[in-house]
Amino acid sequence: MMIPAKKVLSLSLLSASLLVLSPVLTGLNAAVAAPVVAGLPDFADIVERTGPGVVNIRTTERVKTGQSQAGTDDEEMQEFFRRFFGVPMPRQEQPNTPNTPRNNRKGGGSQQQEEVPRGVGSGFIISADGYIMTNAHVVEGASDVYVTLTDKREFKAKIIGSDTRTDVALLKIDGANLPRLVIGDSDKIRAGEWVLAIGSPFGLENTVTAGIISAKARDTGDYLPLIQTDVAVNPGNSGGPLINLKGEVIGINSQIYSRSGGFMGISFAVPIDEALRVSDQLKASGRVTRGRIGVQIGEVTKDVAESLGLSKAQGALVQRVEPGGPAEKGGLEAGDIILKFNGAAIEKPSDLPRMVGSTKPGSRATVNIWRKGSARDVPLTIVEIEPDKPAKIEEKKPKPEATPNSLGLVVSDLTDAQKKELKVDSGVLVESAVGVAATAGLRAGDVVQRLNDVDIKDAKQFNGLVAKLDPKKRAAVLVRRGDSSQFVPLRPSSSGN
């Protein structure tokens, strides 16, 4: 945009005035220190020092030649997809007909195995004797893994182990005096700190990109908070290092947020502290063991916290206690709120599985819980994690002919057979839900176990308690559905509808 001549002139005059006044202002400038303006960092020395420790990883897969026979054009497309997208082109199965020339090979038409490109990624050397860290998804499903160094040496790598929960894998190549990277401390990182990534986006080896840390602990994984950055990371960067200005590795580039498949300004890295804990276990035994206590947990909302007398919304709500598990043996119940684990505060539900998971199976732990208006400690024995079992959901037919209470619920007493089937000692069965209860998601077949801090024994008691509720306050209703329990805040109305 052109600047008007009049404005240019005025700026020139102002500059001249400042020049005339400069002797007067000199003394003032000496008294007042000028603000320090930080310049952009120069990454050249860091890249020169750390680059040799970053490797390119390509994986292959063995397929039967009868499944795919690529011509010259197909082979060129395979190479295009491998180099620029980091994944192999989908292969089409060829029809098995007598006119297909490829079926007339020697060997009586028997199928042979062929090694085809599968994908590319990145990694980095963590020890001079050849241990390499990368992402689990980079090597998942690979028949063979090849590692190429910056000096063009190529090695066939052995997969020591991988952990899909944290997306960390450990590889080993036969070498000595290899250039390794220095490991930093991901607990000391700060939002706004400059970082860089080195990797092989779209198969372009040793590509360097830079940016800042956007957030320290982003909840996107089950067992670890990820580092969020705005460093350009694309397919092929996976498994490469995230490096700070000291040249130290503070994370493993792992994920991107994208609607197009390419970089959109948000990327995530596995904190190196967690990755090292995983790699140490992989190196020792080839697998990762984690602890569990046998509970299903949920969020403690502000309304539920206020209803139960908590000062703020914190902790993890116990929705279900696994029969025969450590939590049940220790005395935990559905509706308890776990506030601390071994003295460490649980600010949000995702904190608990990380703390429990990092605890050695067989060890003793203490959880601090909130139950019926008071806190108490419960000792538990940690056991090893196992695959989650799907919850069984039971639904009952509603009986809408009865009049709902002010919470919009029609309930009935549980029979002994129903209590045995549902594995509960008390509670009432929801026959129908309307009004505020239906809006909150309650339905026939649910079991109401507690109203605020009072255990529910039968329908008469429950309806009597509901009748005394203050319509200006929400009540916390502990509802069980299948094997899971959840507090639902409900505000009574003048009529259930």
Secondary structure, DSSP 8 states (H G I E B T S, - for coil): ----HHHHHHHHHHHHHHHHHHHHHHHHHHHS-----------HHHHHHHGGGEEEEEEEEEEETTT----HHHHHHHHHHHHHHSS----------TT-GGGG-TTTT---EEEEEEEEEEEEE-STTSEEEE-HHHHTT-SEEEEE-TTS-EEEEEEEEEETTTTEEEEE---SS----EE--GGG--TT-EEEEEE-GGG-TTEEEEEEEEEEEE--SSS--EEEE-S---TT-TT-EEEETTSEEEEEEEEE--SSSS--S-EEEEEHHHHHHHHHHHHHHSS---EE--EEEE---HHHHHHHT-SSS-SEEEEEE-TTSHHHHHT--TT-EEEEETTEE--STTHHHHHHHTS-TT-EEEEEEEETTEEEEEEEE-EE---------------TTS---TTSEEEEE--HHHHHHHT-SS-EEEEEE-HHHHHTT--TT-EEEEETTEE--SHHHHHHHHHTS-TTS-EEEEEEETTEEEEEEE---SS--
